[in-house]
Amino acid sequence: ATEQGAESFERAIERDQRIEPRDWMPDAYRGTMVRQIAQHAHSEIIGMQPEGAWITRAPSLRRKAILLAKVQDEAGHGLYLYSAAETLGADRADLTDKLISGRQKYSSIFNYPTLTFADVGVIGWLVDGAAICNQVPLCRTSYGPYARAMIRICKEESFHQRQGYELLMTMMRGTPEQREMVQDAVDRWWWPSLMMFGPPDAESANTAQSMAWKIKRHTNDELRQRFVDMTVPQAEALGVRLPDPELRWNPERGHHDFGEVDWAEFRRVVGGGGPCNAERIAVRRAAHEEGAWVREAAAAYAAKQAARRDA
Ligand code: ACO
């Protein structure tokens, strides 16, 4: 049966068909999918914190309503993705445990602080922009539940990106101080946004296998380049400077050349040593512990309902 399963798995990948939860799949494929989906889910959940910090300090009711809705969307994406991981046999409580004990990763980007309200706009523009660049191809990833989740998530991410850009346009039409706040936020978030795409291809341990399985459709460097090319004209329209003296159009390549990312910083942040890693995990852990009574009550209620049904 395994041999037959392996054959139909290979055939499905070759023909660009989706792998579904009940299909046979290699253990390593399942393991990679759980790793990536869990990391993605954790990123959405931890990603609520940097922007969530501004909900109480939003400058107007309108901005507060928008930000509240956006952070709620991120919670929804996280829960949606945990459900996708469950279709592979992962246990949600176990995934949360691995996150708060540092055994599973989440995106490096959420370990930087949000110092001013301009950061909310820049996160929408650059961070959600990078997320879309990475996630649109994942709508065609080979694992069915993940691919379908990505379709809806990408629609909401596009909306997030536009709200960020609109916020920044508004600030850029404001006072010189507001324009300076936007430039300062761009200076701080630009390089970390480029790190979201992962290590350079030559150092990416998982890319080759994930491309062969059509989990990933493009390499880390390809998507990083696509993001830079997409963002340069947006920065011009906005009137901000991207903080890279080496950034320039290369007509031969048909792409922008850009400077080297500080990969030592990337490794430090992924390894737990970024400016906010400890705080992010502490907040997540506290929320989990404070929610224990809700989970217990829900489980007790479900058990009581089941007992009544069986009686
Ligand atoms: N932050 C933290 N860890 C990272 C990052 C990052 N920006 N980039 C790569 N890594 C990790 C990988 O998870 C991998 O670690 P592991 O093997 O221990 O799991 C290691 O660094 C080496 O990287 P790769 O071999 O390139 O890993 P992979 O093939 O999984 O590619 C990528 C990384 C591009 C992030 C991929 O996992 C992906 O596309 N994930 C889905 C998107 C996602 O998670 N987005 C989250 C942020 S966006 C948002 O939530 C708004």
Residues whose N, C-alpha, C, O or C-beta is under 5 A from the ligand:
A	BS01	ACO	Q36 Q39 H40 S43 E44 K105 Y106 S107 S108 A131 M195 M196 F197 G198 P199 S204 A205 N206 T207 S210 V270
